Amino acid sequence: MRTGPRSASDLPSRLAVRLVFVVLGGTQGGWMARIPAIRDAVGLDTAEWGVLSTASAFGDVIALVLVTVLIGRVGNRLLSLAAATLVLANAPLLAGASTVPALVAGLALWGLSATFLATPVNALAVAVERDAGRPLMSGFHASYSCGVLAGGALGTLAAATGTTPGAQLAWSSGVLGTLLVILAPRLPKDHPGGRPKSERRSLRHRFTPHLLVLAGVAFLGSFVEGAASQWSSVYTADQLGEGAALGATTYTCFSVAILAGRLFGDRLPDRRTALRVCLLTLLTGVIVTLAHPSLPFALTGFVLIGLGISCVLPAVIVLAGRQSDVPAGEAVSVVSIGQWPGFLLAGPAVGVLANATSLRVALGMLGVAAVGALALSGRVRAPAD
């Protein structure tokens, strides 16, 4: 049974789903840009912030459990709207925290709402792409990336003009919330009340061998993205001795490359081919980065890593969501379970190995992950029509 609206491929439907991606990215970029101000308002040093920021992981775990249980019962549309509303409501509260308990609560709620939103909105994107009959998923993820960049830019402007983080996020949440109310009716509709009980699969049967392969690719891809996000600037600044400014430039080039890859990623219609091309590009980027300890190699390598990683998750989500044996939302939840620990473990794993050896050696873990993902990609089958 088709779960999209009568004309899910029309422009308003695509805009509605893109807006939800922007909500997630814009709020994330907005509050992350103001971390120094939020930290100072609570009275924390960098080490204390590092410890307390792990509170979001508790929310992540709760969200993964809840969305795995609810996705086949409530439906993607309702879950997306509920989670997006929670993201927008929590953002100004998190940004305006002035005590440790308020900060911890805000971070935990952020992890819960953001992780909860990711699964159903990706399932909605699968539905829109299926009904449109052409690749769209990379463009949806580009909307998220644009949201992160726009939120970060707004945070920079707010900081420069003396606007408090709470006021900044309240304003942006108000604008995005208004747009969400306007476009919400255009989101793809689910089966009324979710899928009938007789059609639901048990959790055990949801984890098919093929979805476990895709979850493995998602884990390894997220490991690379998480490690590159956290260590690209440190590698250039400290390992290469180029300083903080060029370190930030390396991270910026990596981030822009991800956006560029997502903007053009839908031009490869075969998702299995796209996945392998991306993973090969990613592996090439790791090899270039580590081939010679110099700035040109680092910049070129991290750009290639960004281009390679940009469309790995979009391709995996489509390949999972368009299988015939598991509904899209439930399939995407399996991928989400695989993806999350990869991003979480990447930073600490590279850091531990770097302390024992060097950061250049530790970044070799990215190459190992890329080779593993390439090996798994050979077992990926084509999506259903």
C-alpha positions in Angstrom: 0.0 0.0 0.0 1.3 3.4 -0.9 1.6 5.7 2.1 2.2 9.0 0.4 -0.5 11.6 -0.4 -2.3 11.7 -3.7 0.5 13.9 -5.2 3.4 13.4 -2.8 5.9 14.5 -5.6 4.5 18.0 -6.0 6.5 21.0 -4.9 4.6 21.7 -1.6 5.2 18.1 -0.4 8.9 18.3 -1.1 9.1 21.7 0.5 7.3 20.4 3.6 9.8 17.6 4.1 12.7 19.8 3.3 11.5 22.2 6.0 11.6 19.5 8.6 15.2 18.8 7.7 15.9 22.5 8.0 14.3 22.6 11.4 16.7 19.9 12.6 19.8 21.4 11.0 18.9 25.0 11.8 18.3 24.5 15.5 21.4 22.4 15.8 23.7 24.9 14.1 22.1 27.8 16.0 22.7 26.5 19.5 26.1 24.9 18.7 27.4 28.2 17.5 26.5 29.7 20.9 28.2 26.9 23.0 30.8 29.3 24.4 28.2 31.8 25.5 25.9 29.0 27.0 28.9 27.5 28.8 29.9 30.8 30.3 26.3 31.6 31.4 26.3 28.4 33.3 29.8 29.0 34.7 31.6 25.9 33.3 35.1 25.5 32.1 35.9 23.5 29.0 36.5 20.2 30.8 33.2 20.5 32.7 31.3 21.3 29.5 32.8 18.2 27.9 31.5 16.0 30.7 28.1 17.5 30.9 27.6 17.6 27.1 27.4 13.8 27.2 23.9 14.2 28.7 22.5 14.3 25.2 23.6 10.7 24.7 21.0 9.6 27.3 18.3 11.3 25.3 19.6 9.6 22.2 19.3 6.2 23.7 15.7 6.9 24.9 14.8 8.2 21.5 16.1 5.2 19.7 14.1 2.9 21.9 10.9 4.9 21.6 11.1 5.4 17.8 11.8 1.8 17.2 8.7 0.8 19.2 6.4 3.6 17.9 7.3 3.9 14.3 5.1 1.1 13.0 2.2 2.1 15.4 1.9 5.9 15.2 3.2 6.7 11.8 6.0 8.8 10.3 4.0 12.0 9.8 2.7 12.4 13.3 6.0 11.4 14.8 7.8 13.9 12.6 5.5 16.7 13.7 5.7 15.9 17.3 9.5 15.6 17.3 9.9 18.8 15.3 7.7 20.7 17.7 9.8 19.4 20.7 13.0 20.4 18.9 11.8 23.9 18.4 10.4 24.3 21.9 13.5 22.9 23.6 16.0 25.0 21.6 15.5 28.3 23.3 15.3 26.6 26.7 18.6 24.9 26.1 20.2 28.0 24.8 18.9 30.1 27.7 20.0 27.7 30.4 21.7 29.4 33.4 22.1 26.5 35.8 23.7 23.0 35.5 20.4 21.1 36.0 18.7 23.2 33.3 21.6 22.6 31.0 21.6 18.9 31.6 17.9 18.7 31.1 18.1 20.7 27.9 20.9 18.6 26.5 19.1 15.4 27.3 15.9 16.7 25.7 17.8 17.8 22.7 19.3 14.4 22.2 15.9 12.8 22.6 14.0 15.2 20.2 16.6 15.4 17.5 17.3 11.6 17.4 13.6 11.0 17.6 13.0 13.3 14.6 15.7 11.8 12.3 14.0 8.4 11.7 10.5 9.5 10.7 11.6 12.4 8.6 13.9 10.2 6.6 11.0 7.7 6.1 8.9 10.6 4.8 11.7 11.5 2.4 11.7 7.9 1.2 8.0 8.1 0.5 8.3 11.4 -1.4 11.2 10.0 -3.5 9.3 6.8 -4.2 6.3 8.7 -5.5 8.3 11.2 -7.4 10.1 8.4 -9.3 13.5 10.1 -9.1 16.3 10.5 -6.6 15.6 13.2 -4.0 17.2 12.0 -0.8 20.6 13.7 -1.1 18.8 17.0 -1.7 16.8 16.5 1.5 20.0 15.9 3.5 21.5 19.0 1.7 18.6 20.9 3.3 19.7 19.7 6.7 23.3 20.8 5.9 22.1 24.2 4.7 20.1 24.5 8.0 23.2 23.8 10.0 25.2 26.5 8.1 22.4 29.0 8.3 21.9 28.4 12.0 25.6 28.8 12.6 25.7 32.0 10.6 22.7 33.4 12.6 24.5 32.4 15.8 27.6 34.3 14.7 25.5 37.4 13.8 23.6 37.2 17.1 26.9 36.9 19.1 28.3 39.9 17.2 25.3 42.0 18.0 25.1 41.0 21.6 21.9 39.0 21.3 21.5 36.3 23.9 21.5 32.7 22.8 18.0 32.2 24.3 16.6 35.2 22.4 18.3 34.1 19.2 16.9 30.5 19.3 13.4 31.8 20.4 13.3 34.0 17.3 14.5 31.3 14.9 12.2 28.7 16.5 9.3 31.1 16.1 10.0 31.6 12.4 10.5 27.9 11.7 7.5 26.9 13.8 5.3 29.3 11.8 6.5 27.8 8.5 6.0 24.3 9.9 2.3 25.1 10.7 1.8 26.3 7.2 3.4 23.4 5.4 2.5 20.6 7.8 -0.7 19.6 5.9 1.5 18.9 2.9 3.6 16.2 4.6 3.0 12.7 3.3 0.2 11.0 5.1 0.4 7.6 6.8 -2.2 4.9 7.1 -4.8 6.2 9.5 -3.7 5.4 13.0 -0.5 3.8 11.8 -0.4 0.3 10.3 -3.0 -2.2 11.4 -1.9 -4.5 14.1 -2.2 -7.5 11.8 0.3 -6.0 9.4 3.0 -5.1 12.1 6.2 -7.1 12.3 7.8 -8.0 15.6 11.0 -6.2 16.4 12.9 -9.4 16.0 11.7 -9.9 12.4 12.5 -6.3 11.6 16.2 -6.9 11.8 16.6 -8.8 8.5 20.1 -9.8 7.2 20.0 -7.2 4.5 19.0 -4.4 6.9 21.8 -5.5 9.3 24.2 -5.1 6.4 22.9 -1.6 5.7 23.1 -0.8 9.4 26.7 -1.9 9.4 27.5 0.5 6.5 25.7 3.3 8.3 27.8 2.6 11.4 31.1 2.7 9.6 30.1 5.8 7.5 29.0 7.6 10.6 32.2 6.6 12.3 34.2 8.3 9.5 32.0 11.4 9.5 32.1 11.8 13.3 35.9 11.3 13.4 36.6 13.7 10.6 34.2 16.3 12.1 35.9 16.2 15.4 39.6 15.8 14.4 40.1 17.5 11.0 40.8 20.9 12.5 43.0 19.4 15.3 45.0 17.4 12.7 45.8 20.5 10.8 46.3 22.8 13.7 48.3 20.5 16.0 49.7 17.5 14.1 50.8 19.7 11.2 51.5 22.7 13.3 49.5 25.1 11.0 47.6 26.9 13.8 44.0 27.3 14.7 42.9 29.4 11.7 44.0 26.9 9.2 42.6 24.1 11.4 39.2 25.8 11.2 39.7 26.2 7.5 40.2 22.5 7.1 37.0 21.7 9.0 35.1 24.3 6.9 36.3 22.8 3.6 35.2 19.4 4.9 31.7 20.7 5.8 31.3 22.6 2.5 32.3 19.4 0.6 29.6 17.5 2.4 27.0 20.1 1.3 28.3 20.2 -2.3 28.2 16.4 -2.5 24.6 16.3 -1.2 23.5 19.1 -3.6 24.7 17.0 -6.6 24.3 13.5 -5.2 20.9 12.9 -6.7 22.4 12.9 -10.2 23.5 9.3 -9.6 20.1 7.5 -9.9 21.4 4.0 -9.0 21.8 4.0 -5.2 24.1 1.0 -5.0 26.4 2.6 -7.6 26.2 5.9 -5.7 27.1 4.2 -2.4 30.2 2.5 -3.9 31.4 5.6 -5.7 31.0 7.6 -2.4 32.9 5.0 -0.4 35.7 4.8 -3.0 36.0 8.6 -2.9 36.0 8.5 0.9 38.8 5.9 1.0 40.8 8.0 -1.6 40.4 11.0 0.7 41.8 9.1 3.7 44.8 7.9 1.7 45.5 11.4 0.4 45.2 12.9 3.9 47.7 10.5 5.4 50.0 10.1 2.4 52.0 13.2 3.4 51.9 15.4 6.5 51.3 18.7 4.8 48.6 21.3 4.5 47.8 20.7 0.8 47.4 17.0 1.3 45.2 17.6 4.4 42.9 20.1 2.7 42.6 17.9 -0.4 42.1 14.8 1.6 39.4 16.1 3.9 37.5 17.6 0.9 37.5 14.2 -0.7 36.4 12.6 2.6 33.6 15.2 2.8 32.5 14.5 -0.8 32.6 10.8 -0.2 30.7 10.7 3.1 28.1 13.2 1.9 25.8 10.7 0.2 26.6 7.5 2.1 23.8 7.8 4.6 21.2 9.1 2.1 21.9 6.1 -0.2 21.7 3.7 2.8 18.4 5.2 3.9 16.9 4.8 0.4 18.2 1.3 0.0 16.7 0.4 3.4 13.4 2.3 3.1 12.5 0.9 -0.3 12.8 -2.8 0.5 9.6 -4.8 0.0 9.7 -6.9 3.2 9.9 -4.1 5.9 8.0 -0.8 5.9 10.1 2.3 5.3 9.8 3.7 8.8 10.7 0.5 10.5 13.6 -0.2 8.1 15.0 3.3 8.7 14.8 2.8 12.4 17.2 -0.2 12.0 19.7 2.0 10.1 19.4 4.6 12.8 20.3 2.1 15.5 23.4 1.2 13.5 24.3 4.8 12.7 24.1 6.4 16.1 27.0 4.5 18.0 29.3 5.1 15.0 29.1 8.8 15.4 29.3 8.6 19.2 32.3 6.3 19.4 34.4 8.0 16.6 35.8 10.9 18.6 36.8 9.0 21.7 38.2 6.0 19.7 40.5 8.2 17.6 41.5 10.2 20.7 42.5 7.1 22.7 44.6 5.8 19.8 46.1 9.2 19.1 47.3 9.4 22.7 48.9 6.0 22.4 50.5 6.7 19.0 49.8 9.9 17.0 46.8 11.5 15.5 48.1 10.7 12.0 48.2 7.0 12.9 44.8 7.2 14.6 43.2 8.7 11.6 44.1 5.5 9.8 41.0 4.1 11.5 39.0 6.0 8.9 40.6 4.0 6.2 39.8 0.8 8.0 36.2 1.8 8.3 36.0 2.8 4.7 37.4 -0.6 3.6 34.9 -2.3 5.8 32.0 -0.3 4.4 33.1 -1.1 0.9 33.2 -4.8 1.7 29.7 -4.7 3.1 28.4 -2.7 0.1 29.0 -5.7 -2.1 26.2 -7.5 -0.2 23.6 -4.7 -0.7 20.8 -5.5 -3.0 18.7 -3.1 -5.2 15.7 -1.3 -3.8 12.2 -2.4 -4.6 10.3 -0.5 -7.2 
